[in-house]
Amino acid sequence: MIEKAEILVEALPYIRRFYQKTVVIKYGGHAMVADALKESFAQDIVLMKYIGMHPVVVHGGGPQIGKMLERIGKKSDFRAGMRVTDADTMDIVEMVLAGKINKEIVSLINRHGGKAVGLSGKDGQLIEARKLHLFRYQGDDQPPEIIDIGLVGEVHRIHTEILRTLGNSDMIPIIAPVGVGENGETYNINADLVAGRIASALQAKKLLLMTDVQGVMDAQGELISSLTIAEAADLIQDEVLRGGMIPKVQCAIDAVQGGAEKVHIIDGRVPHAILLEIFTDAGIGTQIVTH
C-alpha cells in the first residue's frame, strides 16, 4: 500500500504541470494490434482526460490497409517508403482508416469510460492537404526525376477550431490521417506527419510518437534518453538513423520548431507506455527538445 502511495506522490507534480494542457499522441505499431496493449492504451487516454489533460489521438493503419487491399486482390506498391495511392486505393484507405480503425479506437476508449469522437481530416476542414511531390536525384547534370505516387498528400494547414471545441469539453478527438484538397479531393497522409503538424498548431505540451522500438539509438546501439534539435539533425546527417526512424525524428524536429514543447519517441510495446512517460521521473524512450 505504501508503494502505491509513493507512485501517486511521484505522479502528483506531473499531474499539476499538465493540467489543462494538450498532449498529442500518435497511436500505431504493435500497440494497435495486441489486445492487452490496446486495453492499456485506452486506459491511459481515459485517465489523462479524467485528471484534466486534453489528449488528442492521431492513428495510423498501414498494415490494416495492406491486408484489405490483399483481400480484394489489389497489390500494394511503394515508392520511397510511400504507398502509391490511385483513386481505387484511396477509397480503401479512407474506408479502413476513417471507417474501420477510427471507430474501433473510439469504441475501445468509450468502453473504458471515456467519451471519444472519431474524426477524419475532412471533418470541420481539419486537415487541409495538397499533393505530395517526390523527387529522385539523378546527378548534378540531370534534372531530378519526378515520382508520382498518386493521392498521397502533405499537410498544408491545420484548422484547429473543432479540436479546441472538443478539448474544452469532455470529448477526446480520435483523428484518421486523411486530408482534403482545395478542390475536395481526398489525400492519404503519413500519420506521424499529421500528428506533428497538429501538435504544432495546438502548441501542445507534448507529442508522443508510439513505435515498436525503445526509442532513438546511438551508433553503438544504446538508447539516447534526450536529444536537442541540433543533435537529432546530426544523427540524420551522419546516417546513424536508418529506415522508419528518420521520418519520425524529422517529424519530431519539425514539431518542436513549430511550437510543440517536447516530443517523445516511446516504445508502444510497453504496457501503459504513455503513463510511464508522462507521470514518472525516469520516463521511457527518447525526448527531443529545443536545446
C-alpha positions, 0 to 999 in steps of 0.5 A: 500500500505504501508503494502505491502511495509513493507512485501517486506522490511521484505522479502528483507534480506531473499531474499539476504541470499538465493540467489543462494542457494538450498532449498529442499522441500518435497511436500505431505499431504493435500497440494497435494490434495486441489486445492487452496493449490496446486495453492499456492504451485506452486506459491511459487516454481515459485517465489523462482526460479524467485528471484534466489533460486534453489528449488528442489521438492521431492513428495510423493503419498501414498494415490494416490497409495492406491486408484489405487491399490483399483481400480484394486482390489489389497489390500494394506498391511503394515508392520511397517508403510511400504507398502509391495511392490511385483513386481505387486505393484511396477509397480503401484507405479512407474506408479502413482508416476513417471507417474501420480503425477510427471507430474501433479506437473510439469504441475501445476508449468509450468502453473504458469510460471515456467519451471519444469522437472519431474524426477524419481530416475532412471533418470541420476542414481539419486537415487541409492537404495538397499533393505530395511531390517526390523527387529522385536525384539523378546527378548534378547534370540531370534534372531530378526525376519526378515520382508520382505516387498518386493521392498521397498528400502533405499537410498544408494547414491545420484548422484547429477550431473543432479540436479546441471545441472538443478539448474544452469539453469532455470529448477526446478527438480520435483523428484518421490521417486523411486530408482534403484538397482545395478542390475536395479531393481526398489525400492519404497522409503519413500519420506521424506527419499529421500528428506533428503538424497538429501538435504544432498548431495546438502548441501542445505540451507534448507529442508522443510518437508510439513505435515498436522500438525503445526509442532513438539509438546511438551508433553503438546501439544504446538508447539516447534518453534526450536529444536537442534539435541540433543533435537529432539533425546530426544523427540524420546527417551522419546516417546513424538513423536508418529506415522508419526512424528518420521520418519520425525524428524529422517529424519530431524536429519539425514539431518542436520548431513549430511550437510543440514543447517536447516530443517523445519517441516511446516504445508502444510495446510497453504496457501503459507506455504513455503513463510511464512517460508522462507521470514518472521521473525516469520516463521511457524512450527518447525526448527531443527538445529545443536545446 
